[in-house]
Amino acid sequence: MNHLYLFFYLFVIIDISYMKIQLIQKKDCFHKDRIDLGTRKLKDDADFIDWIKTAGPVKFKVSVCTGSLLWGVAGFLKDKKATTHPNVYELLEPYCSEVIPSRIVKDGNVITAGGVATSIDLGLLIIRLFAGAEAAHVVKKQLDYPYTAVGIVEV
């Protein structure tokens, strides 16, 4: 298989094989003057959303916090249940079938998480899905993370 996996922040795995590493090629989307726009502004940036849409063939779509707004604007949350940061549930409503007020929502191949603090539980969930419960346990132990995830909804 000719897939490139990018491991970042707590071993979250993103399959970017079909995106052809456009993060580098699409420099205009990541110009230094545009980095601090945040998702609320980026959701209205047609060029950026067109670039996000190139993730169509990627099997799993995963987001943390308001990143789900970008998936939504790109059309990937249509007929899906999803979540986002609790302060902006209403911004997500137009883009998905239902906003679930939970920390993590897995609806098929789309996994959305609430605020940034959910990223550890999200990372552990993804490790469990791709590598199994034992691998997730090993990472959790290495992180010295004593908590049990709560608020994970699988549709």
HELIX and SHEET records of a PDB file:
HELIX    1   1 SER A   17  MET A   19  5                                   3    
HELIX    2   2 GLN A   22  GLN A   25  1                                   4    
HELIX    3   3 LYS A   27  PHE A   30  5                                   4    
HELIX    4   4 ILE A   35  LEU A   37  5                                   3    
HELIX    5   5 GLY A   38  LEU A   42  1                                   5    
HELIX    6   6 ALA A   46  LYS A   53  1                                   8    
HELIX    7   7 GLY A   67  VAL A   73  1                                   7    
HELIX    8   8 PRO A   86  VAL A   88  5                                   3    
HELIX    9   9 TYR A   89  LEU A   92  1                                   4    
HELIX   10  10 GLU A   93  TYR A   95  5                                   3    
HELIX   11  11 VAL A  116  THR A  118  5                                   3    
HELIX   12  12 SER A  119  ALA A  131  1                                  13    
HELIX   13  13 ALA A  133  GLN A  142  1                                  10    
SHEET    1   A 2 TYR A   5  PHE A   8  0                                        
SHEET    2   A 2 VAL A  12  ASP A  15 -1                                        
SHEET    1   B 4 LYS A  61  VAL A  64  0                                        
SHEET    2   B 4 VAL A 110  ALA A 113  1                                        
SHEET    3   B 4 ILE A 104  ASP A 107 -1                                        
SHEET    4   B 4 ILE A 152  GLU A 154  1                                        
SHEET    1   C 2 LYS A  81  ALA A  82  0                                        
SHEET    2   C 2 GLU A  98  VAL A  99  1                                        
END                                                                             
